[in-house]
């Protein structure tokens, strides 16, 4: 495996992402005041946690509670690559409605496809800063997942449909501008975490992913009509052409340029 590295970012709204690779020793014994929620992408990593040795292999997820001592090392000769998200406990508690206790997940390493998908989606923009709606959506979904694994009572699943329709209408109408969590709170009359939970129940995805999907649907049509990618990016809410390209590939499985070339090869186009 290539040389060791760490790629990280400043904390944003109580959340910090990290991508790292190590071939041998990684960390001495330490502890931090945040949750550490991560996924091993390649190899396997070993660590001591709550008095026992643990191994997280490729495809497995880790959940470490605040203020618990742990270290880190490679458990295979080829090293390991992993993603980690650090979450402030007060933000986790807020995402659960402000009611304690904090969720304690006893199984530090597990096969958890739901959590792995949440982490994978949250890293889609990394190392660029995550959209504030994506941060709040991840917090809501991740806190809910931690609570379920900790055996805590599930959050209220009632569906204020009229409020969620207003949020959806806002995104549909104003997708081409930055939409902040404060905007959806104003429209829904609920806090951002309640809104994210209820919106997912109503629409099937988070407000942020719905927003990106709305932008991509419009970009898809405009790209097919032959418009310049830079113009499409600027006019559909993406920060630049590369941002559009990454999002487009993540949604459709091919780059805008290849999509346009395939349309031309097939003699198809959009008007």
C-alpha positions in Angstrom: 0.0 0.0 0.0 1.3 3.5 -0.7 2.6 5.9 1.9 0.6 6.9 5.0 -1.6 10.0 4.8 -4.4 11.9 6.6 -6.8 14.2 4.8 -9.2 16.1 7.0 -11.1 19.4 7.3 -12.0 21.9 10.0 -15.1 20.9 12.0 -18.3 22.3 10.4 -21.5 22.6 12.6 -20.1 20.0 15.0 -19.1 17.5 12.4 -15.6 16.7 10.9 -14.7 14.2 8.2 -11.3 12.4 7.9 -9.9 10.0 5.3 -6.6 8.3 6.2 -4.3 5.4 5.3 -1.7 3.7 7.3 0.7 0.8 6.7 1.7 0.0 10.2 1.4 1.9 13.5 -1.3 4.6 13.2 -2.1 6.1 16.6 -1.0 5.9 20.2 -3.5 5.5 22.9 -5.8 8.5 23.0 -9.4 9.7 23.5 -11.5 12.5 22.2 -14.7 14.3 23.3 -16.6 13.3 20.1 -18.2 10.2 18.7 -16.1 8.6 16.0 -18.2 6.8 13.4 -16.3 5.3 10.5 -15.9 2.7 7.8 -12.9 0.6 6.7 -12.5 0.8 2.9 -9.4 -1.4 2.4 -7.4 -3.8 4.5 -8.0 -4.1 8.2 -7.2 -2.0 11.2 -6.7 -3.2 14.7 -7.3 -1.1 17.9 -7.8 -1.5 21.6 -11.1 -0.1 22.9 -12.8 -0.6 26.3 -10.2 -3.1 27.4 -10.4 -5.4 24.4 -8.7 -5.8 21.0 -10.9 -5.1 18.0 -10.5 -5.6 14.2 -12.3 -3.6 11.6 -12.0 -5.3 8.1 -13.0 -3.9 4.7 -16.7 -3.2 4.6 -17.1 -3.0 8.4 -18.1 0.1 10.4 -16.8 1.4 13.7 -18.6 3.4 16.4 -16.5 4.7 19.2 -18.2 6.6 22.1 -16.8 9.9 23.4 -14.1 9.8 26.1 -13.1 6.2 25.5 -9.4 5.3 25.2 -8.3 3.7 21.9 -5.3 3.4 19.6 -4.8 2.3 16.0 -2.6 0.1 13.8 -2.7 -2.0 10.7 -3.9 -5.6 11.2 -2.6 -6.7 7.8 0.8 -6.4 6.1 -0.9 -4.3 3.3 -2.2 -1.6 5.7 -5.7 -0.1 5.8 -7.7 2.8 4.4 -10.7 4.3 6.2 -13.1 7.1 6.6 -14.2 8.6 9.9 -16.7 11.2 10.9 -16.4 12.9 14.3 -19.7 14.1 15.8 -20.1 16.5 18.7 -22.3 14.7 21.3 -24.5 17.8 21.8 -25.3 17.8 18.0 -26.2 14.1 18.2 -28.5 14.8 21.2 -30.1 17.7 19.3 -30.7 15.4 16.3 -32.5 13.1 18.7 -34.9 15.8 19.9 -32.8 17.1 22.8 -33.7 14.1 25.0 -31.1 12.0 26.7 -29.4 9.7 27.2 -26.7 9.8 24.5 -26.8 6.5 22.5 -24.1 4.0 23.6 -23.4 1.4 20.9 -21.7 -1.5 22.6 -20.7 -3.3 19.4 -17.7 -1.1 18.3 -17.2 -3.0 15.0 -20.1 -4.4 13.0 -21.4 -5.1 9.5 -23.8 -2.2 9.1 -24.9 -1.5 5.6 -27.1 1.4 6.6 -24.3 3.2 8.4 -21.8 2.4 5.6 -24.1 4.0 3.0 -24.7 7.1 5.1 -20.9 7.6 5.5 -20.3 6.9 1.8 -22.9 9.5 0.8 -21.6 12.1 3.2 -18.1 11.8 1.7 -19.4 12.4 -1.8 -18.1 16.0 -1.8 -14.9 15.4 0.2 -12.5 17.1 0.4 -14.7 20.1 -0.6 -16.8 21.4 2.3 -20.1 19.6 2.7 -23.3 21.5 2.0 -24.9 22.6 5.3 -28.1 20.6 4.4 -25.9 17.5 3.9 -24.3 18.0 7.4 -27.7 18.3 9.1 -29.1 15.4 7.1 -26.2 13.1 8.0 -26.5 14.1 11.7 -30.2 13.3 11.7 -29.8 9.9 9.9 -26.6 8.9 11.8 -28.0 9.8 15.2 -31.1 7.8 14.5 -29.0 4.9 13.5 -26.9 5.1 16.6 -30.1 5.3 18.7 -31.5 2.2 17.1 -28.3 0.2 17.6 -28.2 1.4 21.2 -31.8 0.1 21.8 -33.2 3.5 22.5 -36.9 4.3 21.8 -37.3 5.3 18.1 -38.1 8.9 17.3 -41.6 9.9 16.6 -42.5 8.8 13.0 -45.6 10.8 12.5 -45.6 12.5 9.1 -46.6 16.2 9.0 -47.3 15.9 5.2 -48.4 19.5 4.7 -45.2 20.8 6.2 -43.1 18.5 4.1 -44.9 19.5 0.9 -44.0 23.0 1.7 -40.3 22.0 2.0 -40.5 20.1 -1.2 -42.1 23.1 -3.0 -39.4 25.4 -1.7 -36.7 23.1 -3.1 -38.5 22.6 -6.4 -38.9 26.4 -6.9 -35.5 27.6 -5.7 -33.1 24.7 -6.4 -30.7 26.9 -8.3 -29.7 28.9 -5.2 -28.1 27.8 -1.9 -30.8 26.6 0.4 -29.9 26.7 4.1 -31.2 24.7 7.0 -32.7 27.9 8.3 -34.8 28.1 5.1 -36.3 24.7 5.6 -36.9 25.4 9.3 -38.8 28.5 8.4 -41.0 26.7 5.9 -41.6 23.5 7.9 -42.0 25.1 11.3 -39.8 22.3 12.7 -36.2 22.1 13.6 -33.7 21.0 11.0 -33.4 17.4 12.4 -37.1 16.8 12.7 -37.5 18.2 9.2 -34.8 15.9 7.8 -36.4 12.8 9.5 -39.9 13.6 8.3 -38.8 14.6 4.8 -37.1 11.3 4.3 -40.2 9.5 5.5 -42.3 11.6 3.0 -40.0 11.7 0.0 -37.6 8.8 0.6 -34.4 10.8 0.8 -32.9 13.7 2.6 -33.6 17.4 1.8 -30.0 17.8 0.6 -30.1 14.7 -1.7 -33.5 15.8 -3.1 -32.0 19.3 -3.8 -29.0 17.8 -5.6 -31.4 15.5 -7.6 -33.5 18.4 -8.6 -30.5 20.3 -9.8 -29.2 17.3 -11.7 -32.6 16.7 -13.4 -32.5 20.2 -14.9 -28.8 19.9 -15.7 -29.4 16.6 -17.5 -31.9 18.2 -19.8 -29.7 21.2 -20.5 -26.6 19.1 -21.2 -28.6 17.0 -23.6 -29.6 20.1 -25.4 -25.9 20.9 -26.0 -25.5 23.8 -23.5 -22.0 24.6 -22.2 -21.2 22.7 -19.0 -19.8 25.7 -17.2 -23.1 27.6 -17.9 -25.2 24.7 -16.8 -23.2 24.4 -13.6 -23.5 28.1 -12.8 -27.2 28.2 -13.5 -28.3 25.0 -11.7 -26.8 25.7 -8.3 -23.4 23.9 -8.6 -20.3 25.7 -7.4 -18.4 25.0 -10.7 -18.1 22.6 -13.6 -16.1 20.0 -11.7 -18.7 19.9 -8.9 -21.4 19.3 -11.5 -19.4 16.5 -13.2 -18.8 14.6 -9.9 -22.5 14.9 -8.9 -23.7 13.9 -12.4 -21.4 10.9 -12.5 -22.6 9.9 -9.0 -26.2 10.1 -10.1 -26.1 8.8 -13.7 -22.9 6.6 -13.7 -21.1 8.5 -16.5 -19.7 12.0 -17.0 -21.6 14.8 -18.7 -19.2 14.6 -21.6 -19.6 10.9 -22.1 -23.4 11.3 -21.8 -23.4 14.0 -24.5 -21.1 11.9 -26.8 -23.4 8.8 -26.4 -26.4 10.9 -27.3 -24.7 12.2 -30.4 -23.7 8.7 -31.4 -27.3 7.6 -31.1 -28.6 10.5 -33.0 -30.7 11.6 -30.0 -31.1 14.9 -28.3 -33.4 17.0 -26.2 -35.2 20.1 -27.3 
